[in-house]
Amino acid sequence: MNILAIETATSACAMGLRTGEGVELTLLADDERHHTEALTPGIRDLLNQVGLAAKSIDRVVVDRGPGLFTGLRVGIATAIGIALATGADLVGVTSLELLAHGARSAGVRGTLVACVDGRRGEVFVQTFFLDDVVVAKSEPSVAVPTDVTTAWATNAQSVTFTGDGVARYVSEFRDVANASIFEQLVPSPLEALRLGSTRPASAEIVPLYLRESDAVANFSTRQRFP
């Protein structure tokens, strides 16, 4: 199975490709919020590296958020477009679970809090427990960074923070005495390939918006199948 992963939830525009022969490639096409300009050429470059035509893509995995509104629009619209044009399956993953799985693959264990920068002085956050598997311990939510750090500073539990939301407010997160920071700015396209290879295809991809102002914006998904 040839699988394409699209990652545009953060400032970075990244992608991954796994061929039916097991070759895995990733590309960070841009890290300055140029998703519209960088995504399609990046996908083309990945396909060219392995001599694969777009029509040979069997499955498209896309990060549906939470994350930056414009980036999510570009990534999801591109994924839907490719799936419609090629007949590929469509699978959605979340930015926060990708951060958790990326940390686990790097050897992090125990309680982990994944934070994606939401701008406006907020972060999108979710707590996981990492051991043999990744277990979500809370639902994704939006929070002020000081509320997140205060909550963890006032209990004795060891915790690891990760994500570009942590990097943006690192002075606050590193002051939590019982915490460590695992640097990880981009939700992993490799983890998207791995998760997306085993999940059932979706009829539609719904962006994971956690703020009303994002959810009511003029953007709607199209169904993959009529």
C-alpha positions in Angstrom: 0.0 0.0 0.0 1.3 3.5 -0.9 0.5 5.9 1.8 0.8 9.7 1.9 0.7 11.7 5.1 0.0 15.4 5.2 0.9 17.6 8.2 -0.1 21.3 8.3 -1.5 21.8 11.8 1.4 23.9 13.0 3.6 26.5 11.4 5.4 23.7 9.6 4.3 22.1 6.4 5.5 18.5 6.4 4.6 15.2 4.7 5.5 11.6 4.7 5.4 8.8 2.2 5.4 5.0 2.6 5.6 2.8 -0.5 4.2 -0.7 -0.8 7.8 -1.9 -0.6 8.2 -0.4 2.9 10.3 2.6 1.9 9.5 5.6 4.2 10.4 9.2 3.4 9.6 12.4 5.2 10.0 16.1 4.1 9.8 19.3 6.0 8.8 21.6 3.1 8.5 24.8 5.1 8.4 25.9 8.7 7.1 29.5 8.4 3.4 29.0 7.7 3.7 28.9 3.9 1.4 25.9 3.7 -0.4 26.9 0.5 2.9 27.5 -1.4 4.8 24.5 0.0 2.4 21.6 0.2 1.8 20.6 -3.4 5.4 21.0 -4.5 6.5 19.0 -1.4 4.2 16.1 -2.2 5.5 16.1 -5.8 9.1 16.0 -4.6 8.4 13.1 -2.4 6.7 11.1 -5.1 9.5 11.9 -7.5 12.1 10.6 -5.1 10.6 7.1 -5.4 9.3 7.3 -9.0 5.7 7.1 -7.9 2.8 8.7 -9.7 0.0 10.5 -7.7 -2.5 8.0 -9.1 -0.6 5.2 -7.3 -1.5 6.6 -3.9 -3.7 4.2 -2.1 -4.3 6.1 1.2 -4.0 9.7 2.3 -3.6 10.4 6.0 -4.1 14.0 7.2 -3.7 15.8 10.5 -7.2 17.2 11.2 -6.0 19.3 14.2 -6.3 20.9 16.5 -4.0 23.5 15.1 -3.7 26.7 13.0 -6.9 27.4 11.1 -5.4 28.2 7.7 -2.9 25.3 7.8 -5.7 22.9 8.6 -7.8 24.2 5.7 -5.0 23.8 3.3 -4.0 20.3 4.5 -7.5 18.8 4.6 -8.6 20.3 1.3 -5.5 18.9 -0.4 -6.0 15.5 1.2 -9.7 15.4 0.0 -8.7 16.6 -3.4 -6.1 13.9 -3.8 -8.5 11.2 -2.5 -11.2 12.3 -4.9 -8.8 12.4 -7.9 -7.1 9.1 -7.2 -9.7 7.0 -5.4 -7.4 6.7 -2.4 -8.7 6.0 1.1 -8.9 9.0 3.5 -7.8 8.8 7.1 -7.7 11.5 9.8 -5.4 11.7 12.8 -4.9 14.4 15.4 -1.9 16.6 16.0 -1.9 15.9 19.7 -1.9 12.1 19.3 0.9 12.4 16.7 3.0 14.3 19.3 2.3 11.6 21.9 3.2 8.7 19.5 6.3 10.6 18.4 7.5 11.0 22.0 6.8 7.3 22.8 8.8 6.3 19.7 11.7 8.4 21.0 11.6 6.5 24.3 9.5 8.8 26.5 7.4 7.0 29.1 4.9 8.0 31.7 2.5 11.0 31.7 2.9 13.3 28.8 1.1 16.6 28.0 1.0 17.5 24.3 0.6 21.2 23.5 0.1 22.7 20.1 0.4 26.5 19.8 -3.1 27.9 19.2 -1.9 31.6 19.0 -4.0 34.2 20.8 -2.1 33.3 24.0 -3.6 29.8 24.1 -2.5 26.2 23.5 -4.4 23.1 22.4 -3.6 20.5 25.0 -4.2 16.8 25.8 -2.8 14.4 28.4 -1.6 10.9 27.5 0.1 8.0 29.3 2.9 6.3 27.4 3.9 2.8 28.1 3.5 -0.3 25.8 0.8 1.7 24.1 -0.3 5.4 24.0 -3.4 6.0 26.1 -5.3 9.3 26.0 -6.1 10.4 29.6 -8.1 13.5 28.6 -9.9 15.0 25.7 -8.3 17.7 23.6 -9.0 21.2 25.0 -7.9 24.8 24.7 -6.2 26.4 27.6 -4.0 29.3 28.7 -0.4 28.1 29.2 -0.2 29.4 32.8 -3.3 27.3 33.7 -1.6 24.2 32.3 1.6 24.8 34.1 -0.1 25.8 37.4 -2.2 22.6 37.3 0.9 20.4 37.0 3.1 22.4 39.3 0.6 21.9 42.1 0.6 18.1 42.0 3.5 15.7 42.7 3.2 13.7 39.5 6.1 13.6 37.1 5.1 14.8 33.6 6.7 15.5 30.3 5.6 18.4 28.1 6.0 18.4 24.3 4.9 20.3 21.2 5.4 23.7 19.7 3.0 25.2 22.3 5.6 24.3 24.9 8.4 25.8 22.8 6.4 29.1 22.4 5.9 29.4 26.2 9.0 27.5 27.3 9.9 29.9 30.1 6.6 29.0 31.8 6.8 25.2 31.2 10.4 24.8 32.3 9.6 26.3 35.7 7.4 23.3 36.6 9.7 21.5 39.0 8.3 18.0 38.5 8.4 18.3 34.7 10.7 17.6 31.8 10.5 18.9 28.2 10.8 16.7 25.2 11.5 19.0 22.2 9.2 18.2 19.3 7.9 21.0 17.2 6.2 19.2 14.4 3.6 16.3 14.8 5.4 13.4 13.2 4.5 12.4 9.6 6.1 9.0 10.3 3.7 8.4 13.1 0.8 9.6 10.8 1.9 6.9 8.3 2.0 4.2 11.0 -1.3 5.2 12.6 -3.0 5.7 9.3 -2.0 2.4 7.9 -4.1 0.5 10.4 -7.1 2.7 10.8 -10.3 2.3 8.8 -10.9 4.8 6.0 -13.3 7.7 6.7 -16.1 8.9 4.5 -15.2 12.5 5.5 -12.6 14.4 7.4 -13.9 16.9 10.0 -11.4 19.5 11.3 -10.9 19.4 15.1 -11.7 22.9 16.0 -11.7 23.7 19.7 -12.7 27.4 19.5 -16.0 28.7 18.4 -14.5 31.4 16.2 -12.7 28.7 14.3 -15.6 26.3 14.1 -18.0 28.9 12.6 -15.6 30.1 10.0 -16.6 29.7 6.4 -15.0 26.3 5.8 -16.8 23.0 5.4 -15.5 19.5 4.5 -16.6 17.5 1.5 -17.6 13.9 1.9 -15.2 11.5 0.5 -18.0 9.3 -0.9 -21.4 10.4 -2.2 
